[in-house]
Amino acid sequence: MRVLRQPARVSGLIFDIDNTLYRNSAYLRAQADLLVKRLAVELGESVERMGERVDAVQRAFAARPGGDKPSLANTFLEFGVDIETSVRWREELYHPEEYLGVDRRLQRTMERFASEVPIVAVTNNPRSIGVRTLECLGVSRWFRGVVGLDDSGVSKPHATPFLRGLALLGDRVDDRPEMSEVVSVGDRIEVDLNPAVELGMGAVFVESMEDVYELPHLLPAAGEHAR
């Protein structure tokens, strides 16, 4: 675990979902593989060749000055696949129920946080897939909402998903936490955390589920300073 920025006062949390609230390498591989296979069919390429082309695009982006590996949604834009199509393909292809189950320790962690501050999830998957994932893990009841790729129209690291997440933390504009009092939690510094820091939010990098389970000990100010 690494804290990039920790506010003195914590009034809300924004969680990434995939590889943050669960760790399942088979499901993560399946997500990428299924999309590449679907793109291969669309473009009339072999799956192997399509995988090579996708990898080449991502490497080219990462090699640029200040560049990072782009999300699959942004990568697919290079092949003429718009965000709406990426959303539709994911909704058709992804089945978190086949890979994930209830996590009792995660339930206790999210219940503790939700009793102190509002929490939301922001994902580069469609909102419906994010909701189903939280349901599989048994934690959906503690989240104020989920911001998905179909809600923001752009994928992280764009700022829009984070701003939409902030909006869900309060029922009204005057009920929302200050930007500087919100902490983003994720497993990718470039995608989940750096954009949040640029907006003035706090940010915590998690490398394992144990890191997630230990978050209440890292952010004790949440209960003490909740609104």
Sine and cosine of phi, psi and omega as CSV:
sin_phi,cos_phi,sin_psi,cos_psi,sin_omega,cos_omega
0.00,0.00,0.63,-0.78,0.03,-1.00
-0.63,-0.77,0.78,-0.63,0.03,-1.00
-1.00,-0.03,0.90,-0.44,0.05,-1.00
-0.99,0.12,-0.62,0.78,0.09,-1.00
-0.39,-0.92,0.77,-0.64,0.03,-1.00
-0.85,-0.53,0.88,-0.48,0.03,-1.00
-0.92,0.38,0.42,-0.91,0.09,-1.00
-0.93,0.36,-0.46,0.89,-0.01,-1.00
-0.78,-0.62,0.77,-0.64,-0.01,-1.00
-0.93,-0.36,0.87,-0.50,-0.05,-1.00
-0.83,-0.55,0.05,1.00,0.03,-1.00
-0.09,-1.00,0.43,-0.90,-0.02,-1.00
-0.75,-0.66,0.66,-0.75,0.10,-1.00
-0.88,-0.47,0.89,-0.46,-0.01,-1.00
-0.97,-0.25,0.71,-0.71,0.32,-0.95
-0.93,0.36,0.29,-0.96,0.00,-1.00
-0.95,-0.32,-0.91,0.43,-0.13,-0.99
-0.92,0.39,0.81,-0.58,0.00,-1.00
0.93,0.37,0.18,0.98,0.12,-0.99
-0.90,-0.44,-0.83,0.56,0.02,-1.00
-1.00,0.05,-0.11,0.99,0.14,-0.99
-0.46,-0.89,0.34,-0.94,0.12,-0.99
-0.79,-0.62,0.93,-0.37,0.01,-1.00
-0.50,-0.87,0.99,-0.11,-0.10,-0.99
-0.89,0.45,-0.56,0.83,-0.01,-1.00
-0.90,0.43,-0.67,0.74,0.00,-1.00
-0.93,0.37,-0.66,0.75,0.02,-1.00
-0.89,0.46,-0.67,0.75,0.05,-1.00
-0.90,0.43,-0.66,0.75,-0.02,-1.00
-0.88,0.47,-0.64,0.77,0.01,-1.00
-0.85,0.53,-0.77,0.64,-0.02,-1.00
-0.92,0.39,-0.71,0.71,-0.05,-1.00
-0.89,0.46,-0.66,0.75,-0.02,-1.00
-0.90,0.43,-0.64,0.77,0.01,-1.00
-0.93,0.36,-0.65,0.76,0.02,-1.00
-0.90,0.43,-0.66,0.75,0.04,-1.00
-0.89,0.46,-0.66,0.75,0.00,-1.00
-0.91,0.41,-0.65,0.76,0.04,-1.00
-0.91,0.41,-0.62,0.78,0.02,-1.00
-0.87,0.49,-0.67,0.74,0.04,-1.00
-0.89,0.45,-0.69,0.72,-0.04,-1.00
-0.88,0.48,-0.63,0.77,-0.08,-1.00
-0.99,-0.15,0.00,1.00,0.02,-1.00
0.94,0.35,0.53,0.85,0.00,-1.00
-0.96,-0.28,0.32,-0.95,0.19,-0.98
-0.95,0.31,0.44,-0.90,0.00,-1.00
-0.88,0.48,-0.65,0.76,0.00,-1.00
-0.89,0.46,-0.73,0.69,-0.01,-1.00
-0.91,0.41,-0.63,0.78,0.00,-1.00
-0.90,0.43,-0.64,0.77,0.06,-1.00
-0.87,0.49,-0.65,0.76,0.02,-1.00
-0.90,0.43,-0.65,0.76,-0.01,-1.00
-0.93,0.38,-0.65,0.76,0.04,-1.00
-0.90,0.44,-0.71,0.71,0.02,-1.00
-0.87,0.49,-0.65,0.76,-0.03,-1.00
-0.90,0.44,-0.67,0.74,0.02,-1.00
-0.89,0.45,-0.69,0.72,-0.02,-1.00
-0.92,0.40,-0.62,0.78,0.04,-1.00
-0.91,0.42,-0.63,0.77,0.00,-1.00
-0.90,0.44,-0.66,0.75,0.05,-1.00
-0.89,0.45,-0.71,0.71,-0.05,-1.00
-0.91,0.40,-0.44,0.90,-0.05,-1.00
-0.98,0.18,-0.22,0.98,0.01,-1.00
-0.94,0.33,0.44,-0.90,0.05,-1.00
-0.83,0.56,0.83,-0.56,-0.03,-1.00
0.95,0.31,0.20,0.98,-0.06,-1.00
-0.99,0.16,0.43,-0.90,0.07,-1.00
-0.73,-0.68,0.32,-0.95,0.06,-1.00
-0.89,0.46,0.84,-0.54,-0.06,-1.00
-0.97,0.23,0.35,-0.94,0.11,-0.99
-0.91,0.42,0.30,-0.95,0.04,-1.00
-0.90,0.44,-0.59,0.80,0.03,-1.00
-0.87,0.49,-0.69,0.72,0.03,-1.00
-0.94,0.34,-0.58,0.82,0.06,-1.00
-0.89,0.46,-0.69,0.73,-0.04,-1.00
-0.92,0.39,-0.39,0.92,0.09,-1.00
-0.86,0.52,-0.54,0.84,0.01,-1.00
-0.92,0.39,-0.31,0.95,0.01,-1.00
-0.97,-0.26,0.24,0.97,0.05,-1.00
0.99,0.13,0.23,0.97,0.01,-1.00
-0.99,-0.13,0.93,-0.36,-0.06,-1.00
-0.98,0.21,0.14,-0.99,-0.07,-1.00
-0.88,0.47,-0.65,0.76,-0.01,-1.00
-0.86,0.50,-0.64,0.77,0.02,-1.00
-0.94,0.35,-0.65,0.76,0.06,-1.00
-0.85,0.52,-0.67,0.74,0.04,-1.00
-0.88,0.48,-0.74,0.67,-0.05,-1.00
-0.89,0.46,-0.70,0.72,0.01,-1.00
-0.87,0.49,-0.69,0.73,-0.03,-1.00
-0.91,0.41,-0.65,0.76,0.02,-1.00
-0.90,0.44,-0.53,0.85,0.01,-1.00
-0.98,0.21,-0.56,0.83,-0.21,-0.98
-0.99,-0.16,-0.48,0.88,-0.16,-0.99
-1.00,0.01,0.70,-0.72,0.00,-1.00
-0.68,-0.74,0.99,0.16,-0.04,-1.00
-0.86,0.51,-0.44,0.90,-0.01,-1.00
-0.88,0.47,-0.38,0.92,0.00,-1.00
-0.98,0.17,-0.20,0.98,-0.11,-0.99
-0.83,-0.56,-0.47,0.88,-0.20,-0.98
-0.91,-0.41,0.44,-0.90,0.05,-1.00
-0.63,-0.78,0.04,-1.00,-0.04,-1.00
-0.90,0.44,0.72,-0.70,0.04,-1.00
-0.92,-0.40,0.97,-0.26,-0.08,-1.00
-0.90,0.43,-0.63,0.77,0.00,-1.00
-0.93,0.38,-0.61,0.79,0.05,-1.00
-0.91,0.42,-0.63,0.78,0.06,-1.00
-0.85,0.53,-0.73,0.69,-0.01,-1.00
-0.90,0.44,-0.62,0.79,0.00,-1.00
-0.91,0.41,-0.73,0.68,-0.03,-1.00
-0.94,0.35,-0.58,0.82,0.04,-1.00
-0.89,0.45,-0.66,0.75,0.01,-1.00
-0.90,0.44,-0.72,0.69,-0.01,-1.00
-0.89,0.47,-0.72,0.69,-0.08,-1.00
-0.91,0.42,-0.39,0.92,0.06,-1.00
-0.97,0.24,-0.21,0.98,-0.07,-1.00
-0.92,-0.39,-0.69,0.72,-0.03,-1.00
-0.60,-0.80,0.38,-0.93,0.08,-1.00
-0.95,0.32,0.58,-0.82,0.04,-1.00
-0.75,-0.66,0.59,-0.81,0.06,-1.00
-0.70,-0.71,0.22,-0.97,0.06,-1.00
-0.86,-0.51,0.61,-0.79,0.05,-1.00
-0.79,-0.61,0.83,-0.55,-0.10,-0.99
-0.75,-0.66,0.45,-0.90,0.11,-0.99
-1.00,0.06,0.03,1.00,0.15,-0.99
-1.00,-0.04,0.21,-0.98,0.09,-1.00
-0.87,0.50,0.44,-0.90,-0.01,-1.00
-0.84,0.54,-0.66,0.75,-0.03,-1.00
-0.87,0.49,-0.61,0.80,0.03,-1.00
-0.94,0.34,-0.63,0.77,0.06,-1.00
-0.88,0.47,-0.70,0.72,0.01,-1.00
-0.89,0.46,-0.71,0.70,0.01,-1.00
-0.89,0.45,-0.59,0.81,0.03,-1.00
-0.90,0.43,-0.71,0.70,0.05,-1.00
-0.88,0.47,-0.60,0.80,0.04,-1.00
-0.91,0.41,-0.66,0.75,0.04,-1.00
-0.87,0.49,-0.64,0.77,-0.02,-1.00
-0.98,0.22,-0.21,0.98,0.02,-1.00
0.99,0.17,0.41,0.91,-0.08,-1.00
-0.85,-0.53,0.08,1.00,-0.13,-0.99
-0.88,0.48,-0.50,0.87,-0.08,-1.00
-0.90,0.44,-0.36,0.93,-0.09,-1.00
-1.00,-0.10,-0.05,1.00,-0.02,-1.00
-0.99,-0.15,0.71,-0.70,0.05,-1.00
-0.91,0.41,-0.45,0.89,-0.02,-1.00
0.14,-0.99,0.06,-1.00,0.01,-1.00
-0.77,-0.63,0.75,-0.67,0.13,-0.99
-0.98,-0.20,0.85,-0.53,-0.02,-1.00
-0.91,-0.40,0.08,-1.00,0.00,-1.00
-0.85,0.53,-0.57,0.82,-0.01,-1.00
-0.96,0.27,-0.35,0.94,0.03,-1.00
-0.98,0.18,-0.67,0.74,-0.11,-0.99
-1.00,-0.05,-0.42,0.91,-0.01,-1.00
0.97,0.23,-0.05,1.00,0.06,-1.00
-0.61,-0.79,0.43,-0.90,-0.01,-1.00
-0.98,-0.18,0.42,-0.91,0.16,-0.99
-0.83,0.55,0.63,-0.78,0.38,0.92
-1.00,-0.04,0.26,0.96,0.08,-1.00
-0.86,0.51,0.52,-0.86,-0.05,-1.00
-0.95,0.31,-0.44,0.90,-0.11,-0.99
-0.82,0.58,-0.73,0.69,0.01,-1.00
-0.85,0.53,-0.60,0.80,0.00,-1.00
-0.93,0.36,-0.64,0.77,0.02,-1.00
-0.92,0.40,-0.60,0.80,0.06,-1.00
-0.93,0.36,-0.59,0.81,0.08,-1.00
-0.89,0.45,-0.68,0.73,0.05,-1.00
-0.85,0.53,-0.66,0.75,-0.02,-1.00
-0.89,0.45,-0.52,0.85,-0.01,-1.00
-0.97,0.23,-0.25,0.97,-0.05,-1.00
-0.96,0.29,-0.28,0.96,0.03,-1.00
-0.72,-0.70,0.54,-0.84,0.00,-1.00
-0.95,0.32,-0.47,0.88,0.00,-1.00
-0.74,-0.68,0.30,-0.95,0.00,-1.00
-0.84,0.54,-0.67,0.74,-0.05,-1.00
-0.98,0.17,0.00,1.00,0.01,-1.00
-0.96,-0.27,-0.03,1.00,-0.05,-1.00
-0.99,0.14,0.55,-0.83,0.06,-1.00
-0.90,0.44,0.43,-0.90,0.14,-0.99
-0.90,0.43,0.58,-0.82,0.00,-1.00
-0.79,0.62,-0.65,0.76,-0.07,-1.00
-0.95,0.31,-0.17,0.99,-0.02,-1.00
-0.97,-0.26,0.13,0.99,0.00,-1.00
-0.97,-0.24,0.64,-0.77,0.02,-1.00
-0.89,-0.45,0.78,-0.63,0.11,-0.99
-1.00,-0.08,0.73,-0.69,-0.02,-1.00
-0.86,-0.51,0.81,-0.59,-0.01,-1.00
-0.29,-0.96,0.08,-1.00,-0.06,-1.00
-0.97,-0.25,-0.03,1.00,-0.01,-1.00
-0.81,-0.58,0.91,-0.42,-0.06,-1.00
-0.89,0.46,-0.72,0.69,-0.08,-1.00
-0.93,0.36,-0.55,0.84,-0.12,-0.99
-1.00,-0.10,-0.69,0.72,-0.13,-0.99
-0.99,-0.13,-0.41,0.91,-0.21,-0.98
-0.89,-0.45,-0.75,0.66,-0.01,-1.00
-0.83,0.56,-0.68,0.74,0.04,-1.00
-0.89,0.46,-0.59,0.80,0.02,-1.00
-0.91,0.41,-0.67,0.74,0.02,-1.00
-0.89,0.46,-0.65,0.76,0.01,-1.00
-0.89,0.45,-0.48,0.88,0.04,-1.00
-0.99,0.15,-0.17,0.99,-0.02,-1.00
0.99,-0.16,0.16,0.99,0.02,-1.00
-1.00,0.10,0.25,-0.97,0.21,-0.98
-0.98,0.19,0.24,-0.97,-0.04,-1.00
-0.42,-0.91,0.69,-0.73,0.03,-1.00
-0.76,-0.65,0.80,-0.60,0.02,-1.00
-1.00,-0.05,0.85,-0.52,0.02,-1.00
-0.94,-0.35,0.68,-0.74,-0.05,-1.00
-0.92,-0.39,-0.05,1.00,-0.02,-1.00
-0.34,-0.94,0.23,-0.97,0.09,-1.00
-0.91,0.42,-0.53,0.85,0.03,-1.00
-0.86,0.51,-0.60,0.80,0.07,-1.00
-0.87,0.50,-0.68,0.73,-0.01,-1.00
-0.90,0.43,-0.71,0.70,0.00,-1.00
-0.87,0.48,-0.49,0.87,-0.05,-1.00
-1.00,0.04,-0.06,1.00,-0.07,-1.00
-0.84,0.55,-0.64,0.77,0.02,-1.00
-0.86,0.52,-0.48,0.88,0.04,-1.00
-0.97,0.24,-0.46,0.89,0.00,-1.00
-0.98,0.19,-0.52,0.85,-0.09,-1.00
-0.88,-0.47,0.83,0.55,-0.05,-1.00
-0.91,0.42,-0.32,0.95,-0.04,-1.00
-0.92,0.39,-0.29,0.96,-0.04,-1.00
-0.84,0.55,-0.79,0.61,-0.02,-1.00
-0.92,0.39,-0.56,0.83,-0.08,-1.00
-0.97,0.25,-0.46,0.89,-0.12,-0.99
-0.87,-0.50,0.21,0.98,0.00,-1.00
-0.87,0.49,0.50,-0.87,-0.02,-1.00
-0.98,0.21,0.00,0.00,0.00,0.00
